Amino acid sequence: MLHSLYNYFLTHKKNRQRNSLHKWLHWQLYKFLKSQLVEHYKNLATSNLRVDASSNIVVSLTSFPARIDVVHLAIRSVLNQTKKPKQVVLWLANEQFPLGEQGLPNKLLELKPLGLKIDFCEDIKAHKKYFFSFQEYSENLIVTVDDDIIYPRNFLEVLLDTHQKYPNCVVANRVRYMEVGADGFKPYREWKINKVDGDNPSKRIFSTGAGGVLYQPRFFQNSFYDIEGIKKTNCRNDDIWLKSGQLANNVSVAFTNFYVRQFIEIPDSQKESLFSSNVFEADNDRQMDEIFKYFGITNKAFD
């Protein structure tokens, strides 16, 4: 019942004629789900959590000290999918976790026998989510996820269904559409969310990581794996670096167009986040300009 309610909440389209009662009921459902999903995954028996050795999907994510006590909830939701991944890989920075696994909470470590692999690496911030998995699991489909989200049980299945329709595209559950004005691209904040105006797949669709994004490492050239370039451009938003790598290799994004609302965040997981500085302080626009120039991306790349 809980998962059915979550699916309904995420997929039920808004009625423009909604009255105050409908809005109140929607808000109550959101609050109920936000508390009950967390409790559900805290208490869900480990017998429900598993991977599938025959799957071709590797789910990759990263975390940091402020969220290390809640990331197990996101991982539990990934291990409870209708389509199971082959493995879940969590990348942690050596500098942030100098004690290695000895410094990690037991509720995270207990997921290792169920399909979680924990690797330690150089601290390249959000880029840890994909950078090393693309290279280590180059023959697999890689789905990146965030460490602060409770994922619906069918999100991997939804990505796979669209991947089968568009096997040569990146596939995303949540996107923005890169809108153009008289002087080039409009500010990031003005890009519509999950509205692509029938232009799907498209190079102007910009995937955002929170909804889960399916990649094929073959889409990216060797020049994409440039840690010094990431540092030189001060690229804090990994989605922008990933988009540049896609455009450099002429790869479009396919939007699943299945969910109409954002996935629910784990409570208190947003105390430390790059979102506000990237979006509300317009740093995404600065990064977009510098990183596109670094990759040599011009307007022709979107044709």
C-alpha positions, -999 to +999 in steps of 0.1 A: +000+000+000+028+025+009+046+020-024+013+023-043+006+056-026+042+068-034+037+059-070+004+077-071+019+108-055+047+108-081+027+101-112-007+117-107-009+148-128-019+180-112-055+192-118-055+229-126-090+231-112-080+218-078-097+235-048-082+241-014-094+206-002-074+189-029-043+209-021-047+201+016-051+164+009-020+164-014+000+181+013-011+156+039-001+127+016+033+143+011+039+146+048+027+111+054+050+097+028+080+117+039+077+102+074+064+067+066+089+059+038+118+066+061+103+044+088+096+017+063+132+015+050+146+017+085+126-014+095+124-033+062+138-068+066+170-074+048+154-105+031+137-079+008+169-062-002+190-079-029+208-076-062+206-098-094+239-112-107+224-115-142+215-078-143+236-054-164+229-024-142+254-009-117+240+018-095+266+044-085+265+071-058+286+091-035+282+107+000+300+127+025+302+129+063+271+150+069+249+124+052+268+092+060+242+083+087+213+085+063+227+072+030+218+037+039+181+046+035+187+057-001+206+025-008+179+004+008+154+019-016+177+010-045+181-026-033+143-029-031+136-024-068+112-043-092+142-045-115+173-054-095+207-040-101+238-061-104+256-041-078+254-008-058+287+011-055+292+038-029+323+060-035+337+078-005+366+103-003+398+090+015+402+125+029+368+126+045+369+090+058+405+084+069+395+054+090+380+036+060+352+012+067+361+013+104+346+049+105+313+040+089+280+032+106+270-004+111+236+003+094+255+010+062+281-018+065+253-044+070+242-038+034+275-051+020+265-088+019+233-077+001+250-061-029+266-029-017+303-023-025+321+006-007+351+021-025+374+049-014+389+074-038+403+109-044+379+136-033+365+151-065+333+162-048+300+153-066+320+138-095+328+108-074+292+096-082+301+086-118+338+092-125+353+060-113+323+037-120+323+047-156+359+034-159+357+004-136+323-009-149+327+002-186+307-028-199+277-021-178+248+003-178+255+028-150+227+045-131+237+074-109+216+083-079+217+108-050+224+099-014+194+119+000+165+104-019+140+076-012+136+061-047+103+046-058+104+008-064+101+011-101+125+039-110+151+015-125+124-003-145+112+030-159+147+040-169+153+006-185+120+007-205+130+041-220+166+028-226+152-001-247+133+025-269+164+048-272+195+026-267+219+053-279+207+080-255+213+090-219+180+083-201+167+105-172+136+106-150+141+143-142+152+169-167+154+205-176+149+219-211+177+242-222+159+273-234+175+298-257+170+336-257+182+364-279+217+363-264+221+325-261+209+302-233+185+316-207+196+314-171+195+279-156+167+289-132+144+296-162+147+262-178+115+243-175+115+212-154+102+180-171+086+199-200+104+192-233+077+204-257+077+172-277+115+175-284+124+141-270+151+127-273+171+159-277+205+174-271+188+203-254+174+181-227+195+184-196+194+155-172+194+162-134+208+135-111+182+134-083+157+113-104+183+088-114+201+089-148+211+059-170+245+062-188+266+040-210+303+047-204+309+042-241+293+076-246+323+094-232+357+100-247+389+096-228+393+134-226+362+134-204+381+118-175+400+150-167+403+157-130+425+187-136+399+202-159+372+197-133+394+215-108+405+242-132+369+251-141+357+248-105+330+225-117+308+218-087+277+206-106+286+172-120+255+173-143+271+201-163+304+182-168+284+151-178+263+172-202+295+186-218+308+150-222+276+140-239+276+169-263+313+164-272+303+129-284+270+139-301+248+121-275+212+131-268+191+127-237+158+108-236+133+118-209+112+090-194+082+114-189+068+091-163+070+110-130+054+144-126+068+152-091+102+151-075+112+121-055+109+125-017+141+136+001+152+120+033+144+145+062+173+166+075+195+155+046+196+190+030+215+208+058+246+208+036+238+211-001+253+227-032+218+233-047+213+268-033+246+282-044+244+265-078+209+276-086+200+306-066+234+322-067+235+316-105+267+295-102+253+270-126+254+297-153+290+305-146+299+268-147+280+262-179+298+290-197+333+280-185+329+242-190+313+245-224+342+267-235+367+241-219+351+213-240+348+235-271+310+232-271+293+257-294+257+262-305+263+237-334+266+209-308+228+212-302+218+208-339 
